[in-house]
Amino acid sequence: MSESNEYQHILVAVDQSADAERVGRQALIVAQRNHAKITLLNILEGISISAGYELMPIIPQVSDSEIIAEAKKSMRELSLKLGIPDCDTMVISALSTKEGILRAAEELKADLLVIGSHTRSGLGVLLGSTSGSIINDSPCDILTVKVS
């Protein structure tokens, strides 16, 4: 955190589930109190964003470019729902959700990471098995938001 004890840059790791809005709203509360910047982050595992060829599809008959486009659209829609249409959004490819989140937190020099926790679908599937290790390895403070 900065010397003023305010968060400056909040990284919000979300997926494309209904839980993403709840996680985003909690991050927004903290951001407003601290006059902080928000970046919405979506991690795509097993997608080669820069590749010009198809990898083994995650969803049959759906190309990597379609998955990426849908994720970017979802992040834009979430920013509008949260009332922060000008916030930064990122969709990145990573070998694991944990690796992608931690890499983004370091690269962006985020001082608070907001993630969802404790569910068996949506964010829970995405983050549930890695949230503990993210907490242990994070370069910044973490706010976990309990989601359904």
C-alpha positions in Angstrom: 0.0 0.0 0.0 1.0 3.6 -0.4 2.2 5.7 2.4 -1.2 7.3 2.7 -2.6 3.8 3.5 -4.9 4.0 0.5 -5.1 1.4 -2.2 -4.1 2.9 -5.5 -4.7 0.1 -8.0 -7.1 -2.8 -7.4 -6.9 -5.8 -9.6 -10.3 -7.7 -9.8 -9.9 -11.3 -11.0 -13.3 -12.5 -12.4 -14.6 -15.1 -14.8 -17.8 -14.9 -16.9 -20.2 -16.2 -14.3 -22.9 -14.3 -12.4 -20.6 -14.2 -9.4 -18.3 -11.8 -11.3 -20.7 -8.9 -10.6 -20.7 -9.5 -6.9 -16.9 -9.6 -6.8 -16.7 -6.5 -8.9 -19.2 -4.6 -6.7 -17.2 -5.4 -3.5 -14.0 -4.2 -5.3 -15.9 -1.0 -6.4 -16.8 -0.2 -2.8 -13.1 -0.4 -1.8 -12.0 1.6 -4.8 -14.5 4.4 -4.1 -13.3 4.7 -0.5 -9.7 4.8 -1.6 -10.0 6.7 -4.9 -8.3 3.7 -6.5 -8.1 2.6 -10.1 -9.7 -0.7 -11.0 -8.6 -3.3 -13.5 -10.9 -6.2 -14.4 -9.0 -9.4 -15.2 -10.2 -12.6 -16.9 -7.8 -15.5 -17.2 -8.2 -18.0 -20.0 -6.4 -21.3 -19.4 -5.2 -23.3 -22.4 -5.8 -20.5 -25.0 -3.0 -19.3 -27.2 -4.0 -15.6 -27.7 -1.2 -14.9 -30.1 -1.2 -18.2 -32.0 -2.5 -18.3 -35.6 -3.7 -21.9 -35.3 -6.2 -23.8 -33.2 -5.2 -25.7 -30.1 -7.3 -28.5 -28.8 -10.6 -26.7 -28.3 -11.8 -26.2 -24.7 -15.4 -26.2 -26.1 -15.9 -28.3 -29.2 -16.5 -26.3 -32.4 -15.6 -23.0 -30.7 -12.3 -21.3 -31.8 -9.8 -19.7 -29.6 -10.6 -16.3 -31.2 -14.3 -16.7 -30.4 -13.5 -17.6 -26.7 -11.3 -14.6 -26.4 -13.8 -12.3 -28.1 -16.5 -13.5 -25.7 -14.3 -13.0 -22.7 -13.5 -9.4 -23.8 -17.2 -8.7 -24.4 -18.0 -10.1 -20.9 -15.4 -7.8 -19.3 -16.8 -4.7 -21.1 -20.3 -5.7 -20.0 -19.2 -6.1 -16.4 -17.6 -2.7 -16.4 -20.8 -1.2 -17.7 -22.9 -3.0 -15.0 -20.5 -1.7 -12.3 -20.8 1.8 -13.7 -17.1 2.1 -14.5 -17.1 1.9 -18.3 -13.7 3.5 -18.6 -11.9 1.0 -16.3 -9.1 -1.1 -17.7 -10.0 -4.7 -18.7 -7.6 -7.5 -19.4 -8.1 -10.9 -20.9 -4.9 -12.9 -20.7 -3.9 -16.5 -21.4 -2.0 -18.5 -18.8 -1.1 -22.0 -18.0 -3.1 -21.7 -14.8 -5.4 -19.2 -13.2 -3.1 -18.7 -10.3 -0.1 -18.0 -12.5 -2.1 -15.5 -14.6 -3.5 -13.6 -11.6 -0.1 -13.4 -9.9 1.7 -12.3 -13.0 -0.9 -9.6 -13.7 -0.7 -8.4 -10.1 3.0 -8.0 -10.3 3.1 -6.4 -13.8 0.4 -3.9 -12.9 1.9 -3.2 -9.5 -1.6 -3.8 -8.0 -1.7 -3.2 -4.3 -5.0 -5.0 -3.8 -6.2 -8.2 -5.4 -10.0 -9.0 -5.2 -11.0 -12.6 -5.9 -14.1 -14.8 -5.3 -14.0 -17.8 -3.0 -16.0 -20.7 -1.6 -18.2 -22.0 -4.4 -18.4 -25.1 -6.5 -19.4 -23.4 -9.8 -18.4 -20.3 -11.6 -15.6 -18.6 -9.8 -15.2 -21.5 -7.4 -14.3 -23.8 -10.2 -12.0 -21.2 -11.6 -10.4 -20.1 -8.3 -11.5 -22.5 -5.6 -8.5 -24.9 -5.9 -6.0 -22.1 -6.3 -7.3 -19.3 -4.0 -5.3 -20.6 -1.1 -2.0 -20.6 -3.0 -2.8 -17.2 -4.5 -3.2 -15.9 -1.0 0.2 -17.4 0.0 2.1 -16.1 -3.1 0.4 -12.8 -3.8 2.7 -9.7 -4.0 -0.1 -7.6 -2.5 -3.1 -7.6 -0.1 -6.0 -9.7 -1.0 -9.8 -9.3 -0.5 -11.7 -12.6 -0.9 -15.4 -12.3 -1.6 -17.6 -15.1 -0.7 -19.7 -16.1 -3.6 -22.5 -18.7 -4.0 
